[in-house]
């Protein structure tokens, strides 16, 4: 079977790129599928993750002018599809343009949408009435476009319920790492893995950390992720006078080792789809503390069983529960142990078998 993936880019350290590298490799090695990935990788920019040598990656460039962009987008997509002649098309892009694809393309090939984020994804803060109107218009287009795909794949039941689609299926992302090292959770480190963007809410975490280090000045916060330029976290840490307790790191391939050196994972995102970092942290035995933002954390965390799920924006309770974890190593171990049991349901093989069944059964409906 020939599969075409349409993604914004895969030369970053994001979850979409990581999951696609794992899934495409499995499809090739186990089912002998032909995989082509259509990206906007800005030419020959190097990939962060390793992809199977048989994956074909084709990069296309577009004009920065919005009107010209959409004309080029439609033209290039149609040309690539006509040339590749895939059996199935999978759109793994949460950008506005992705929801226009069912309206733009003329094809008898089934088009599957794979949602990696919340419908109400907050990429930036709405400033003023015109931006709020723009966000509402964008949401209406997304909602209409979502219903036009031949099949809509969500990563959780909560995520699927946001879209109100008829042809929807839940297939979570698989976990691909497995820690073989005993983590005694005794290091005085909290870890967060996310890009520096409004959506990921690391600014909220720094404000929390300011209060936490007043009680535990010997603990450190390690943040791994690229700076998007949206939020100046380095300057914020200095203004909050916590720069001695916060370590900023670039993304690393060997993230498993960094989880194994921490004792708690913290997430303060404003929106999430199905945050793979939580599964990765659980695989390494870390207890989780996260805001109950739309919609991902609640799909993974069972409150007070394998972590703490905090009402979104309740900074006081987040601080209280984080301090509770920092003060009690036995609690950390109990929650962490429960987390390692839970992630067994996200094993690679059974989840990929769901994809195989889906690829073989999906039909063109629109």
C-alpha positions as CSV (number, residue, x, y, z in Angstrom):
1,X,0.0,0.0,0.0
2,X,1.2,3.5,-0.8
3,X,0.6,6.1,1.9
4,X,1.1,9.9,1.5
5,X,1.5,12.0,4.7
6,X,1.0,15.7,4.5
7,X,2.7,17.5,7.4
8,X,3.9,21.1,8.0
9,X,7.4,20.0,8.8
10,X,9.4,17.1,10.3
11,X,12.8,18.7,10.8
12,X,12.0,19.8,14.4
13,X,11.9,18.0,17.8
14,X,8.1,18.1,18.0
15,X,5.8,15.2,18.8
16,X,4.3,15.0,15.3
17,X,7.7,14.4,13.8
18,X,8.7,11.8,16.4
19,X,5.5,9.8,16.1
20,X,5.6,9.9,12.3
21,X,9.2,8.6,12.3
22,X,8.1,5.6,14.5
23,X,4.9,4.8,12.6
24,X,6.4,5.1,9.1
25,X,9.3,2.8,10.1
26,X,6.8,0.2,11.4
27,X,4.7,0.4,8.2
28,X,7.8,-0.2,6.0
29,X,9.5,-2.9,8.1
30,X,6.4,-4.9,9.0
31,X,4.0,-4.4,6.1
32,X,6.2,-3.3,3.2
33,X,4.2,-0.1,2.8
34,X,5.5,2.7,0.5
35,X,5.6,5.9,2.5
36,X,6.0,9.4,1.1
37,X,6.0,12.5,3.4
38,X,5.2,15.9,1.9
39,X,6.6,18.7,4.1
40,X,7.5,22.3,4.3
41,X,11.0,21.7,5.8
42,X,12.5,24.8,4.3
43,X,14.6,23.0,1.7
44,X,17.3,20.7,2.9
45,X,17.2,21.6,6.6
46,X,18.4,18.5,8.5
47,X,16.0,16.2,10.3
48,X,16.0,16.0,14.1
49,X,14.7,12.4,14.3
50,X,15.9,9.5,12.2
51,X,13.5,8.3,9.5
52,X,13.6,4.9,7.7
53,X,15.9,5.0,4.7
54,X,13.0,4.0,2.4
55,X,10.8,6.9,3.4
56,X,10.5,9.4,0.6
57,X,10.5,13.0,1.8
58,X,9.5,15.7,-0.6
59,X,9.7,19.3,0.4
60,X,7.7,22.1,-1.2
61,X,8.0,25.9,-0.8
62,X,5.3,28.5,-0.8
63,X,5.0,32.2,-1.1
64,X,4.7,34.2,2.2
65,X,1.8,36.2,0.7
66,X,-1.4,34.6,2.0
67,X,-3.5,34.7,-1.2
68,X,-0.7,33.5,-3.4
69,X,0.1,30.8,-0.8
70,X,-3.3,29.1,-1.0
71,X,-3.2,29.1,-4.8
72,X,0.2,27.5,-4.7
73,X,-0.7,25.1,-1.9
74,X,-3.6,23.7,-3.9
75,X,-1.6,23.5,-7.2
76,X,1.4,21.8,-5.6
77,X,-0.7,19.3,-3.6
78,X,-2.7,18.3,-6.6
79,X,0.5,17.8,-8.7
80,X,2.2,15.7,-6.0
81,X,-0.9,13.5,-5.6
82,X,-1.2,13.0,-9.3
83,X,2.4,12.0,-9.5
84,X,2.7,9.8,-6.4
85,X,-0.7,8.1,-6.9
86,X,-1.1,7.1,-3.2
87,X,-3.7,4.6,-2.0
88,X,-4.4,6.7,1.1
89,X,-3.7,10.3,2.1
90,X,-3.1,11.2,5.8
91,X,-3.1,14.9,6.8
92,X,-1.1,15.4,10.0
93,X,-1.3,19.2,10.3
94,X,-3.2,21.3,12.7
95,X,-2.6,24.5,10.8
96,X,-5.6,26.4,9.3
97,X,-4.7,25.3,5.7
98,X,-5.0,21.6,6.6
99,X,-8.7,22.0,7.1
100,X,-9.1,23.4,3.6
101,X,-7.7,20.3,1.9
102,X,-11.0,18.4,1.5
103,X,-12.3,21.5,-0.3
104,X,-9.2,22.1,-2.4
105,X,-8.4,18.7,-3.7
106,X,-10.1,16.8,-6.5
107,X,-9.4,13.1,-5.9
108,X,-11.0,9.8,-5.4
109,X,-8.4,8.8,-2.9
110,X,-9.6,8.6,0.8
111,X,-8.3,11.5,2.8
112,X,-7.7,10.8,6.5
113,X,-7.2,13.6,9.0
114,X,-5.1,12.9,12.1
115,X,-5.7,15.5,14.8
116,X,-2.6,16.2,17.0
117,X,-4.1,19.1,18.9
118,X,-7.1,20.5,20.5
119,X,-9.7,22.2,18.4
120,X,-9.3,25.2,20.6
121,X,-5.5,25.3,20.3
122,X,-4.1,28.5,21.7
123,X,-1.0,29.3,19.6
124,X,-1.1,32.9,20.8
125,X,-3.0,35.1,23.1
126,X,-6.0,37.0,21.6
127,X,-5.4,40.7,21.8
128,X,-8.3,42.8,20.9
129,X,-11.7,42.3,19.3
130,X,-10.4,41.7,15.8
131,X,-8.2,38.9,16.8
132,X,-11.0,37.3,18.8
133,X,-13.3,37.5,15.7
134,X,-10.5,36.0,13.6
135,X,-10.1,33.1,16.0
136,X,-13.8,32.4,15.9
137,X,-13.8,32.5,12.1
138,X,-10.8,30.2,12.0
139,X,-12.6,27.8,14.4
140,X,-15.7,27.7,12.2
141,X,-13.6,26.9,9.1
142,X,-11.8,24.1,11.0
143,X,-15.0,22.6,12.3
144,X,-16.5,22.6,8.7
145,X,-13.3,21.2,7.2
146,X,-13.1,18.4,9.8
147,X,-16.5,17.1,8.7
148,X,-15.3,16.9,5.1
149,X,-12.5,14.3,5.6
150,X,-13.3,10.7,4.8
151,X,-12.2,9.7,8.3
152,X,-11.2,11.8,11.3
153,X,-8.7,10.3,13.7
154,X,-8.5,11.7,17.2
155,X,-6.0,10.7,19.9
156,X,-8.5,10.5,22.7
157,X,-12.3,10.4,23.3
158,X,-12.1,13.9,24.7
159,X,-10.3,15.2,21.6
160,X,-12.8,13.5,19.3
161,X,-15.8,15.0,21.2
162,X,-14.5,18.5,20.5
163,X,-15.0,18.1,16.7
164,X,-18.5,16.8,16.5
165,X,-17.7,14.6,13.4
166,X,-19.7,11.5,12.3
167,X,-16.8,9.6,10.8
168,X,-14.4,9.7,13.8
169,X,-12.2,7.1,15.3
170,X,-9.9,7.2,18.4
171,X,-6.4,5.8,17.9
172,X,-3.9,7.1,20.5
173,X,-0.2,7.6,19.7
174,X,2.1,4.7,20.6
175,X,4.8,4.8,23.2
176,X,8.2,3.8,21.8
177,X,10.6,4.2,24.7
178,X,11.2,1.8,27.5
179,X,13.3,2.6,30.5
180,X,15.4,-0.3,31.9
181,X,16.9,1.8,34.7
182,X,15.5,2.0,38.2
183,X,14.6,5.6,38.9
184,X,14.6,6.1,42.7
185,X,13.2,9.6,42.2
186,X,15.5,11.0,44.8
187,X,17.2,13.7,42.6
188,X,16.0,17.2,43.4
189,X,14.9,17.9,39.8
190,X,11.6,18.7,38.0
191,X,11.6,18.3,34.2
192,X,9.5,19.8,31.5
193,X,9.8,19.2,27.8
194,X,8.2,21.7,25.5
195,X,8.9,24.4,23.0
196,X,8.8,28.0,24.3
197,X,5.4,29.0,23.0
198,X,2.2,30.5,24.4
199,X,0.4,27.2,23.8
200,X,2.8,25.2,26.0
201,X,2.5,27.7,28.9
202,X,6.0,27.5,30.3
203,X,5.6,31.1,31.4
204,X,2.9,29.8,33.9
205,X,5.4,27.2,35.1
206,X,8.1,29.8,35.8
207,X,5.6,31.8,38.0
208,X,4.8,28.6,39.9
209,X,8.5,27.8,40.3
210,X,9.2,31.2,41.8
211,X,6.9,30.3,44.7
212,X,8.2,26.7,45.0
213,X,11.9,27.6,45.3
214,X,11.1,29.8,48.3
215,X,10.4,26.5,50.1
216,X,12.9,24.3,48.3
217,X,15.8,26.5,47.1
218,X,17.9,23.3,46.6
219,X,15.6,22.0,43.8
220,X,16.1,22.7,40.1
221,X,13.8,22.9,37.1
222,X,15.1,21.5,33.8
223,X,13.3,22.7,30.6
224,X,14.1,21.1,27.3
225,X,12.8,22.7,24.1
226,X,13.3,25.2,21.3
227,X,12.6,28.9,21.7
228,X,9.8,29.9,19.3
229,X,10.4,33.6,19.8
230,X,6.9,34.0,21.2
231,X,7.9,34.1,24.8
232,X,11.2,35.3,26.3
233,X,11.5,32.8,29.0
234,X,15.2,33.5,29.7
235,X,14.4,37.1,30.5
236,X,11.3,36.1,32.5
237,X,13.4,33.8,34.7
238,X,15.8,36.7,35.4
239,X,12.9,39.1,36.2
240,X,11.5,36.5,38.6
241,X,15.0,36.0,40.1
242,X,14.9,32.2,39.6
243,X,17.6,31.9,37.0
244,X,19.8,30.0,39.5
245,X,17.1,27.3,39.8
246,X,16.1,27.0,36.2
247,X,18.1,25.3,33.5
248,X,17.2,25.8,29.8
249,X,18.3,23.1,27.4
250,X,18.0,22.6,23.6
251,X,16.0,19.5,22.5
252,X,18.1,16.3,22.8
253,X,17.6,12.9,21.0
254,X,18.5,11.0,24.2
255,X,15.6,12.5,26.2
256,X,15.2,9.1,28.0
257,X,18.4,9.8,30.0
258,X,17.0,13.2,31.1
259,X,13.8,11.8,32.3
260,X,15.8,9.2,34.3
261,X,17.7,11.9,36.0
262,X,14.5,13.7,37.2
263,X,12.0,13.0,39.9
264,X,8.8,14.8,38.8
265,X,7.4,15.9,35.4
266,X,5.5,19.2,35.3
267,X,3.1,20.4,32.5
268,X,1.4,23.8,32.4
269,X,0.2,23.9,28.8
270,X,-2.8,26.0,27.8
271,X,-3.9,23.4,25.3
272,X,-2.7,19.9,24.3
273,X,-3.8,17.1,22.0
274,X,-2.3,13.9,23.3
275,X,1.0,14.9,24.9
276,X,3.6,12.2,24.2
277,X,5.9,13.7,26.8
278,X,3.6,12.5,29.5
279,X,3.8,8.9,28.2
280,X,7.5,9.2,27.9
281,X,7.8,10.5,31.5
282,X,5.5,7.7,32.8
283,X,7.7,5.1,31.0
284,X,10.6,6.4,33.1
285,X,8.6,6.1,36.3
286,X,8.0,9.8,36.9
287,X,4.9,11.1,38.7
288,X,3.1,13.8,36.7
289,X,1.6,17.1,37.7
290,X,-0.3,19.0,35.0
291,X,-3.0,21.5,34.4
292,X,-6.3,20.0,33.2
293,X,-6.2,22.0,30.0
294,X,-8.1,21.0,26.8
295,X,-7.8,18.1,26.3
296,X,-4.8,15.9,26.5
297,X,-3.6,15.6,30.1
298,X,-7.0,14.3,31.3
299,X,-6.8,11.5,28.7
300,X,-3.6,10.2,30.2
301,X,-3.5,11.1,33.9
302,X,-5.8,9.6,36.6
303,X,-5.8,12.2,39.4
304,X,-4.1,11.1,42.6
305,X,-3.3,7.6,41.0
306,X,-0.4,8.3,38.6
307,X,-0.2,12.0,39.0
308,X,-2.1,15.2,39.9
309,X,-4.5,16.8,37.5
310,X,-4.9,20.5,38.5
311,X,-7.9,22.7,37.5
312,X,-6.6,24.8,34.6
313,X,-5.1,28.0,35.9
314,X,-5.3,27.2,39.6
315,X,-1.8,28.2,40.4
316,X,-2.3,27.9,44.2
317,X,-3.3,24.3,44.0
318,X,-0.6,23.5,41.5
319,X,2.0,24.8,43.9
320,X,0.5,22.9,46.8
321,X,0.5,19.6,45.0
322,X,4.0,20.1,43.5
323,X,5.3,20.8,47.0
324,X,3.5,17.7,48.2
325,X,5.4,15.6,45.6
326,X,8.7,17.3,46.4
327,X,8.3,16.6,50.1
328,X,7.3,12.9,49.8
329,X,9.6,10.5,47.9
330,X,7.3,7.6,48.7
331,X,4.3,9.4,47.1
332,X,6.5,10.0,44.0
333,X,7.4,6.3,43.8
334,X,3.8,5.2,44.2
335,X,2.4,7.5,41.5
336,X,5.3,6.7,39.2
337,X,4.9,3.0,39.6
338,X,1.2,3.3,38.7
339,X,2.1,5.3,35.6
340,X,4.4,2.6,34.3
341,X,1.6,0.2,34.5
342,X,-0.8,2.4,32.7
343,X,1.3,3.0,29.6
344,X,1.2,-0.7,28.7
345,X,-2.0,0.1,26.8
346,X,-0.1,2.3,24.5
347,X,2.3,-0.4,23.2
348,X,3.4,0.1,19.5
349,X,2.2,-3.2,17.9
350,X,-1.5,-3.2,18.9
351,X,-1.9,0.5,18.0
352,X,-0.2,0.0,14.6
353,X,-2.5,-2.9,14.0
354,X,-5.4,-0.5,14.4
355,X,-3.9,1.7,11.7
356,X,-3.5,-1.3,9.4
357,X,-7.1,-2.2,9.7
358,X,-8.1,1.4,9.2
359,X,-6.0,1.8,6.0
360,X,-7.5,-1.4,4.6
361,X,-11.1,-0.5,5.3
362,X,-11.5,3.3,4.8
363,X,-13.6,4.3,1.8
364,X,-14.0,7.6,-0.1
365,X,-17.2,9.2,1.3
366,X,-17.1,12.8,0.0
